[in-house]
Amino acid sequence: MTVTKLSSQKIELWQDVEADTSHLNLDHNLLIEIPENIGLLKNLETLTAVGNDIEYVSPQIGSLNCLREVCLIENNIDELPSSICELRSLTKLSLLGNGLQKLPEDFGALVNLRYLNIAENRLDSLPESFGSMVSLAFLDASVNDLVDLPHTFGALTSLQNVNFCENGLLSLPDSFSELPSMEVLDLSSNSITNLPEKLQSATCMKELYIDSNTLSALPDWFASMPCLVKLSISDNKLEGVCLPDDFGFGCPLLEHLDLSGNRLTVLPESILNLTFLKFFDLGSVLPELERRVRQFDAFVE
């Protein structure tokens, strides 16, 4: 096994990279591309090139049959070569902080991918093939421009940790309710008006964040989350009685509950059953930013 680390220097010809390299670290250089000769590194298993100025990734990357992990965080990549979908051994792909506007149509061919971070890009949609990534367990697609999700999303039966915060989602596809294994779900800072009537993952959910949406009601499965530890649904449009009557019995392990920024008038008596509760915020109906501004004004006065 050969490990090559080239850092703090400008690499132009890749002449220092040995052909049998299996782990290649190019973090924090002045690279503007992953060139054609990347295809010569047939034994390459991990490639990391964090914090460069990469704009172009050669299609030759698709010929690296041993490649398991790729980390291209904080570059200037706005498009991936379609050949990246041929990396059948790939299990981890990190693309946070680029300028990606779309993913290849055949992206779902990455059937062994378990970890995908595409946060802080400019994606406004995900390909329909996305649901074919049946091994995917971790997905971070936060801080993009997504307005909807593909109908096939519910086929991602291995998903455990999902983050879609700070997008423009208006709703969730019907198939979302079929996801069986989610433990952490973050949908905060979107424009979602309704949640699915049923959610298979409710029985294993541990953390659920739905702050800053436009929810006016909660589905019945909010009373059937026996593993839930954290629930945050602040700054929505919930009014009157919104929590199910059995909420306190159905979420016995709850430690963190944030209902602030809504207009609740009544809480179910079962809430007294939340004996593990450590944090409970009913707050005001003012959005968080406005709350802070008023607090600051009062302090100045």
C-alpha positions, 0 to 999 in steps of 0.5 A: 500500500502506498500513501501519497500526501502532497500539500502546500505546493502547486501540483501541475504534472502530478509527477510525484504521484506513484502509479501504485498509490492507494491513498492520495491526499491533495488537500489545500493546494492550488489545484484547478482540476483533477486531470486525465492522468488520474486514470493511471492510478488503478489501485487508488482507494481514497482521494481527498482534495479539500480546499483547492480551486478545482473546477474540472474533474476528468471523466477518467475518474470513472475508471478507478474500480478500487476507489472507495472514498472521494472527498472534494469539499470546498472547491468550485465544481459545478458539474460532475462527469457522468462517469463518476456513476461507474464507481461501483466500489464507492462508499463515501462521497463528500462534495460540500461547499462547491457550486454543483447545479445538478447531479448526473442522471445515473447517479443512482447507479452508486449502489454501494454508496453509504455516505453522501454529503452534497450540502452547500451547493446550488442543487434545485433537484435530485435525479429520479435514479436517486432512489436506487442507492439502496445502501445510502445511510447518511445524506446531507443535502442542506443549504441548497435550492431543492423545492421537491424530492424525487418520487423514488426517494422512499426506496432508500430503505437504509437511510438513517441520518437525513438533513434537508435544512435550508432548502425550499421544500414545499412538500415531501413525496408520498414515498417518504412515508415508506422510509423505515430506518431514519433515526435523525431527520432535519427538515428545518428552514423550508416551506413545508405545509404538511407532513406525511400522514404515516411514517414508518420511521416514527418507531425508530426516530431519535431526533426530529427537527422541523423548525421554521416551516409552515406546519399548521397541524401534526400527524397522529404518528407524533404519539408513536415515537418511542425512541425520540430524544429531541423534537424541535418544531419551533416557528411554525403555524401551529395553533390551539391544540396540536399535539396528540392526546397520547403524545406524552405516552408515545414519546417516553424518552423525550429530553428536548422539546421546542414548541416556541414561536407557535400559537399553542393554547392547550397541551395534552395532560399526557405531557406530564409523563415526559419524566426525562424532559430536560429542555422545554420551550414554549417561547413566544410567537415571534420568529427567532430573529425578531425575538432577538432584535426586540431583546436587543432593543430592550437592552439598549433602552 
